[in-house]
Amino acid sequence: MTQLEARPQAGDTVTGASPGGVRSKGLGGNSVGLMGGAVIGVSTVAPVYCLTATLGPTVSEVGLQMPAIFLAGFLPMLLVAFAYRELNRAVPDCGTSFTWSVKAFGPRIGWMCGWGLLVATIVVLSNLAGVATSFFYLLLGEATGSESVAALDGNKAVHILTTLAFIAVATAISYRGITATKWVQYALVGLQLTVLVMFAFMAVTKADEVAGSLDFSWSWMNPFGVESFAAFTAGLSLSIFIYWGWDACLSINEESTGSARTPGRAAMLAMVVIVASYLMVAIASQMYAGIGEEGTGLGNPETSDNVFAALAQPVMGSGLGVLLFTAVVASAAASLQTTFIPVARTALAMSTYQAMPASFAKVHPRFKTPGRATVFAGVATGAFYAVMSLASENVLIDTIYALGLMICFYYAITAFACVWFFRHELRRSVRDLAVKGIFPGLGGLMLTAVFAQTLYDIRDPAYGSGSSVFGIGSVFVIGVGLLLLGVVLMLVMQRRSPAFFRGEVLTKETPALVVQD
């Protein structure tokens, strides 16, 4: 069977596989369409949360060039999205990066690519739960007018217990199936986007009334206006982080209508909505608040970690300002729930192909979800957050800073996997050369450059919380340590599952799918 003959077409459902090919896993098919997939992609990115957490730090790095940096960060994501789309058309498997990199480069690189996705997602889940808790109490404080209620977040025991409750609820919704996930997300994403449009409109219309406000300038869109390459790289790393998560659209490919094509289109639609939202809010915020280091200025270090908390009431008033806090809670909570999708389905795929313990391959007979993997992800997230919070706030902060390293790691491998997987097709047409070769290759090279520069920068103890281990920055120790932990676990699994690592379970051969129209 040739490669082209092996590929399912839009609307096809995988019912089986020959030895060495991809396998059906029992997930509920035809559950999510184009709009549902795009909504899940936007939700996983958590645009409102990302904006409130990164507007300040990005301005501190690149100043007025913040909108340009948001565009620059979008470029490698867009290029990598072409890789995801084309690979999904050929191999619509919920293991996504893991499965595709195994097909391209073999079991060991594929295993490490899957590990990068898993560990990055667990860290993000714990962070999202913590953010949801903080804004939940901030919202309650604003709604009740009680400072003591808002101060409950400062009580470590209350904070941890509330965070674990958020994780438990998100796990339960994800456990009950992709359909339940989809309808919850329609409401939460709709709320986020509506509030962002309201905020941007009101910020622009009130800009002339505020000291320190700025008139729009097209120079803000010029990435070459950044003062230094180090500042550009730091800003780009932040920008890449705020786009992370759109690939959740691809993780539900086996549950989508038209599994070969719909998820890729959903990812592209989600990315367009995300970049438009980011540019709209970045420009509006900069026009209203400016980049000063005092008051509501975006460069104020006292408000940089939560810009919307400082701008909500001045821009939207005391009444509507509560909506912005509500949107941040909704953003973090929605992303917390959908981020379980890629981690659970990657674990399901790795287990199905004998790269992880067999227990994770179990699919719930009623809900058609990877129930065991979803619960394990929830328990691991809760345990990680509780331990890190009790151990040291600095460790928790530095773990979040190390995320960019892991994100660039598995995205870059996936991009290069596309080029290598389709290497024999690149001469067929200009389109194939561009979308299967040039675009993914450029995206992979850009992310590799960011990975290398970040690896160099985070050795400095001043990076992140400012803590160090034997004179080496703790962000470096955590980031590299988590990747090395993956190597150790891979060696353990190699002893337990030699067939996978010999290339006998999921081979580099053409995927021989048995499809049903």
C-alpha positions in Angstrom: 0.0 0.0 0.0 1.4 3.4 -0.9 1.4 6.4 1.4 -1.4 8.1 -0.5 -3.5 5.0 -0.5 -3.0 4.6 3.2 -4.4 8.0 4.1 -8.0 8.3 5.3 -10.1 11.0 3.8 -12.4 13.6 5.6 -15.2 11.7 7.3 -13.4 8.4 7.5 -13.2 6.5 10.8 -10.2 4.3 11.7 -11.4 0.8 12.6 -8.2 -1.1 12.8 -4.6 -1.3 11.7 -2.1 -3.7 10.4 1.0 -4.5 12.5 3.3 -1.4 12.8 0.5 1.0 11.8 -1.6 3.3 13.9 -4.4 1.9 16.0 -8.0 2.8 16.8 -8.3 3.4 20.6 -12.0 3.2 21.2 -12.6 7.0 21.6 -16.0 8.4 20.7 -15.9 9.3 17.1 -17.7 12.2 15.3 -18.3 14.1 18.5 -16.7 17.4 17.6 -17.0 19.6 14.5 -15.0 22.5 13.2 -16.4 25.1 15.5 -16.2 22.9 18.6 -12.6 22.0 17.8 -11.6 25.7 17.3 -13.4 26.6 20.6 -11.4 24.0 22.5 -8.2 25.3 20.9 -8.9 28.9 22.0 -9.9 27.7 25.4 -6.7 25.8 26.0 -4.6 28.8 25.1 -6.6 30.8 27.8 -6.3 34.3 26.1 -7.6 36.4 29.0 -5.3 34.8 31.5 -2.3 34.9 29.2 -2.8 38.6 28.5 -3.2 39.7 32.1 0.0 37.7 33.0 2.2 38.7 30.1 1.3 42.2 29.0 3.5 43.7 31.8 6.5 41.4 31.5 6.5 41.8 27.7 6.5 45.6 27.9 9.3 45.4 30.4 11.4 43.5 27.9 10.5 45.2 24.6 8.7 48.4 25.4 6.4 49.8 22.7 7.3 46.9 20.4 4.9 44.6 22.4 2.4 44.2 19.5 5.3 43.4 17.1 6.6 40.7 19.5 3.1 39.2 19.7 3.2 39.0 15.9 6.7 37.6 15.9 5.7 34.8 18.4 2.7 34.0 16.2 4.9 33.3 13.1 6.7 30.1 14.4 3.4 28.9 15.8 1.7 29.4 12.4 4.5 27.6 10.6 4.4 24.7 13.0 0.6 24.6 12.6 1.2 23.6 8.9 3.2 20.7 10.1 0.4 19.6 12.5 -2.2 19.9 9.8 -0.3 17.9 7.2 0.8 15.2 9.6 -2.8 14.9 10.9 -4.0 14.4 7.3 -1.6 11.5 6.9 -1.8 10.0 10.4 -4.9 11.2 12.3 -3.9 9.7 15.6 -4.6 11.2 19.1 -1.0 10.7 20.1 -0.1 13.6 17.7 3.5 14.7 18.4 4.4 11.4 19.9 3.0 9.3 17.1 4.3 11.4 14.3 7.8 11.8 15.6 8.0 8.0 16.1 6.9 7.6 12.5 9.5 10.0 11.4 12.5 9.4 13.7 11.9 6.2 15.6 10.8 5.3 19.1 13.4 7.1 21.3 13.0 10.5 19.8 9.3 10.0 19.6 9.1 9.0 23.3 11.0 12.1 24.4 8.8 14.3 22.2 5.7 12.7 24.0 7.4 13.3 27.3 8.0 16.9 26.5 4.3 17.4 25.9 3.2 15.5 29.0 5.5 17.2 31.5 4.8 20.7 30.0 1.1 20.1 30.3 1.2 18.9 33.9 3.1 22.0 34.8 0.7 24.3 33.0 -2.3 22.5 34.6 -1.0 23.2 38.1 -0.3 26.8 37.2 -3.8 27.3 35.7 -5.4 25.9 38.8 -3.5 28.2 41.0 -4.4 31.2 38.9 -8.0 30.2 38.9 -8.0 30.1 42.7 -6.3 33.5 43.0 -8.7 35.2 40.7 -11.7 33.4 42.3 -11.0 35.0 45.6 -10.1 38.3 44.0 -13.5 38.2 42.2 -15.3 37.3 45.4 -13.6 40.2 47.2 -14.6 42.6 44.4 -18.2 41.3 44.3 -18.7 41.5 48.1 -16.5 44.5 48.8 -14.7 42.6 51.4 -11.0 42.7 51.7 -11.0 39.8 54.1 -12.6 37.5 51.5 -10.0 38.5 48.9 -7.3 37.9 51.5 -8.3 34.3 51.8 -6.1 33.5 48.8 -3.1 34.5 51.0 -3.9 31.6 53.4 -1.8 28.7 52.0 -4.1 26.0 53.3 -7.2 27.6 51.8 -5.4 28.3 48.6 -4.2 24.8 48.1 -7.5 23.2 49.0 -9.4 25.4 46.6 -6.9 24.7 43.9 -7.3 21.0 44.4 -11.1 21.5 44.2 -10.7 23.3 40.8 -8.5 20.4 39.6 -11.1 17.8 40.7 -13.9 19.5 39.0 -11.9 19.9 35.7 -10.9 16.3 35.9 -14.5 15.2 36.3 -15.7 17.2 33.4 -13.0 15.8 31.1 -13.7 12.3 32.4 -17.3 12.5 31.3 -16.4 13.0 27.6 -15.6 15.4 24.9 -19.2 16.4 24.4 -19.5 17.7 27.9 -16.2 19.5 27.4 -17.4 21.1 24.2 -20.6 22.7 25.6 -18.9 24.0 28.7 -16.3 25.6 26.5 -18.8 27.4 24.2 -20.0 29.4 27.2 -16.6 30.1 28.8 -14.9 31.1 25.5 -17.8 33.2 24.5 -17.6 35.1 27.7 -13.8 35.7 27.4 -14.0 37.0 23.8 -16.9 39.3 24.6 -15.2 40.8 27.6 -12.0 41.3 25.6 -13.8 43.2 22.9 -15.6 45.4 25.5 -12.3 46.1 27.3 -10.4 47.0 24.0 -13.2 49.3 22.8 -13.5 51.1 26.2 -9.7 51.4 26.5 -9.4 53.1 23.1 -12.4 55.4 23.6 -11.1 56.6 27.0 -7.4 56.8 26.0 -7.5 60.6 25.6 -8.7 61.1 29.1 -5.7 59.5 30.9 -2.3 60.9 31.7 0.4 58.8 30.0 -1.8 57.5 27.2 -0.4 57.2 23.7 -1.5 57.7 20.1 -1.3 54.6 18.0 1.8 54.3 15.9 2.6 51.8 13.1 6.1 51.7 14.5 4.7 49.5 17.3 4.4 46.7 14.7 8.1 46.8 13.8 10.0 43.9 15.5 13.4 45.5 14.5 12.6 48.3 16.9 13.6 46.2 19.9 16.8 47.5 21.4 18.7 44.3 21.7 18.7 40.7 20.5 18.6 39.5 24.2 15.4 41.6 24.8 13.9 40.3 21.5 14.5 36.7 22.5 13.1 37.2 26.0 10.0 38.8 24.6 9.7 36.1 21.9 9.9 33.4 24.6 7.0 35.0 26.4 5.1 35.4 23.2 5.5 31.8 22.3 4.2 30.7 25.7 0.9 32.7 25.2 0.2 30.8 22.0 0.8 27.4 23.5 -2.2 25.0 23.6 -3.8 25.5 20.2 -2.7 21.9 19.3 -5.4 20.5 21.6 -7.5 20.7 18.5 -5.4 17.9 17.0 -5.5 15.7 20.1 -9.2 15.2 19.5 -8.7 14.1 15.9 -10.1 10.6 16.5 -13.2 12.2 18.1 -13.8 14.7 15.3 -16.0 14.6 12.3 -13.7 14.3 9.4 -10.7 13.3 11.5 -8.1 13.8 8.7 -9.0 17.4 7.9 -11.3 19.1 10.5 -8.8 19.3 13.4 -6.2 21.0 11.2 -8.7 23.6 10.0 -9.9 24.1 13.6 -6.3 24.8 14.7 -5.9 27.4 12.0 -9.2 29.1 12.9 -8.3 29.1 16.6 -4.9 30.7 15.9 -6.5 33.5 13.8 -8.9 34.3 16.6 -6.1 34.2 19.2 -3.7 36.5 17.4 -6.5 38.9 16.5 -7.5 39.1 20.2 -3.9 39.6 21.4 -3.2 42.4 18.9 -6.4 44.1 19.7 -5.9 44.1 23.5 -2.2 44.8 23.3 -2.7 47.9 21.1 -5.7 49.1 23.2 -3.9 48.6 26.5 -0.8 50.5 25.2 -2.9 53.4 24.0 -4.8 53.7 27.3 -2.1 53.0 29.9 1.2 53.7 28.0 4.4 51.9 29.1 5.2 54.0 32.2 6.5 52.5 35.4 4.0 54.2 37.7 0.3 54.0 38.3 -1.6 52.1 35.5 1.4 52.1 33.2 2.1 48.7 31.7 5.7 49.0 32.8 4.8 49.3 36.5 6.6 46.3 38.2 4.0 46.2 41.0 1.2 45.4 38.6 3.1 43.5 35.8 2.0 40.1 36.9 -1.7 41.0 36.8 -2.3 44.0 34.4 -6.1 43.5 34.2 -6.4 43.8 38.0 -5.0 47.3 37.7 -6.9 48.3 34.6 -10.3 46.8 35.2 -11.9 49.6 37.2 -10.2 52.5 35.4 -11.2 51.2 32.0 -14.5 49.5 32.6 -15.8 51.1 35.8 -16.6 49.4 39.1 -19.7 47.7 37.6 -18.3 46.2 34.4 -14.8 45.8 35.9 -16.1 42.8 37.7 -16.7 41.2 34.3 -13.0 41.3 33.6 -12.2 39.5 36.8 -14.9 37.0 35.9 -13.3 36.5 32.4 -9.9 35.8 34.0 -11.4 33.2 36.3 -13.4 31.7 33.3 -10.2 31.7 31.2 -8.1 29.9 33.7 -10.8 27.4 34.6 -11.7 26.7 31.0 -8.1 26.2 30.0 -7.6 24.0 33.1 -10.4 21.7 31.9 -9.4 21.5 28.2 -5.7 21.1 28.9 -6.5 17.6 30.2 -7.4 16.7 26.7 -3.9 16.5 25.1 -2.2 15.0 28.2 -4.7 12.2 28.6 -4.8 11.4 24.9 -1.1 11.4 24.5 -0.8 9.1 27.5 -3.5 6.9 25.9 -1.6 6.7 22.6 1.7 6.0 24.3 0.1 3.2 26.3 -1.7 1.8 23.3 1.7 1.5 21.5 3.3 0.0 24.6 5.5 3.0 25.3 3.8 3.5 28.7 2.1 1.1 31.2 -0.9 -0.7 29.7 -3.4 0.6 32.3 -3.4 4.0 30.6 -4.8 2.5 27.4 -8.2 1.8 29.0 -11.1 3.8 27.6 -14.3 4.3 29.6 -17.0 2.1 28.0 -19.8 4.7 28.5 -18.0 8.1 28.1 -15.5 6.9 25.5 -12.7 8.9 27.2 -9.2 7.8 28.4 -10.6 7.6 32.0 -7.5 6.2 33.7 -5.2 8.6 32.0 -7.4 11.6 32.8 -7.7 10.7 36.5 -3.9 10.1 36.7 -3.3 13.5 35.1 -5.6 15.1 37.6 -3.9 13.4 40.6 -0.4 14.2 39.3 -1.4 17.8 38.8 -2.8 18.2 42.3 0.2 16.4 43.9 2.7 18.5 41.9 1.0 21.8 42.9 0.6 20.9 46.5 4.2 19.7 46.9 5.7 22.7 45.1 3.5 25.2 47.0 4.5 23.7 50.4 8.1 23.4 49.4 8.9 26.8 48.0 7.1 29.5 46.0 10.4 30.2 44.2 10.5 26.6 42.9 6.9 26.9 41.7 7.7 30.2 39.9 10.8 28.8 38.3 9.0 25.7 37.1 6.6 28.0 35.2 9.6 29.9 33.7 11.0 26.6 32.5 7.9 25.9 30.4 9.2 27.7 27.4 12.0 25.2 27.1 9.8 22.2 27.0 7.3 23.8 24.6 10.0 24.7 22.1 11.4 21.2 22.5 8.4 19.1 21.4 7.0 21.7 18.9 10.4 21.8 17.1 10.7 18.0 17.0 7.1 17.8 15.5 8.0 20.4 12.8 11.1 18.5 11.8 9.2 15.3 11.8 6.8 16.7 9.2 9.8 17.6 6.9 11.3 14.1 7.2 8.0 12.2 7.0 7.1 13.9 3.7 10.6 14.1 2.3 9.7 12.0 -0.7 6.8 14.2 -1.6 8.4 17.6 -1.5 9.2 17.6 -5.2 5.6 16.7 -6.3 4.4 20.3 -6.3 5.1 23.8 -5.1 2.4 23.4 -2.5 3.9 20.3 -1.0 7.3 21.9 -0.9 5.9 24.9 1.0 3.5 23.4 3.5 5.3 20.1 4.1 8.8 21.3 3.9 9.7 25.0 3.9 7.1 26.3 6.4 7.5 23.5 9.0 11.3 23.5 8.6 11.5 27.3 9.2 9.2 27.0 12.2 11.3 24.2 13.6 14.5 26.2 13.1 13.0 29.3 14.8 11.9 27.3 17.8 15.3 25.5 18.0 17.0 28.9 18.1 14.7 30.1 20.9 15.3 26.8 22.7 19.1 27.3 22.5 19.0 31.0 23.5 16.7 30.2 26.4 18.9 27.4 27.5 21.8 29.8 27.6 19.9 32.6 29.3 18.4 30.5 32.1 21.8 29.5 33.5 21.9 32.9 35.0 20.6 32.8 38.6 19.0 36.1 38.1 16.5 34.5 35.6 13.1 33.7 37.2 12.9 33.9 40.9 16.6 34.7 41.3 17.4 31.4 43.1 20.2 29.1 42.1 21.7 25.6 42.7 25.5 25.5 43.0 25.6 28.8 41.2 23.4 27.7 38.3 20.0 29.3 37.8 17.2 27.1 39.3 15.1 27.6 36.1 17.9 25.8 34.1 18.1 23.1 36.7 14.4 22.5 36.7 14.0 22.7 32.9 16.9 20.5 32.0 16.1 18.2 35.0 12.6 17.5 33.8 13.9 16.6 30.3 16.5 14.4 31.8 13.9 12.7 34.0 12.2 11.8 30.7 15.4 10.0 29.6 15.5 8.0 32.9 11.8 7.0 32.5 12.4 6.1 28.9 15.2 3.7 29.9 12.9 2.1 32.5 10.2 1.7 29.9 12.7 0.3 27.4 13.4 -2.6 29.8 9.6 -3.2 30.4 8.6 -2.8 26.7 11.4 -3.8 24.4 9.1 -4.4 21.5 8.2 -0.7 21.2 11.8 0.5 21.4 12.8 -2.1 18.8 10.4 -0.5 16.4 8.1 -3.5 16.2 4.8 -1.9 17.6 4.7 1.5 15.8 7.1 1.4 12.9 8.6 4.1 10.7 6.8 2.5 7.7 3.8 4.0 6.0 0.7 3.9 8.2 -1.5 1.1 6.9 -4.9 2.1 8.1 -8.1 0.2 7.6 -10.8 2.8 7.1 -14.5 2.9 6.9 -16.4 5.6 5.0 
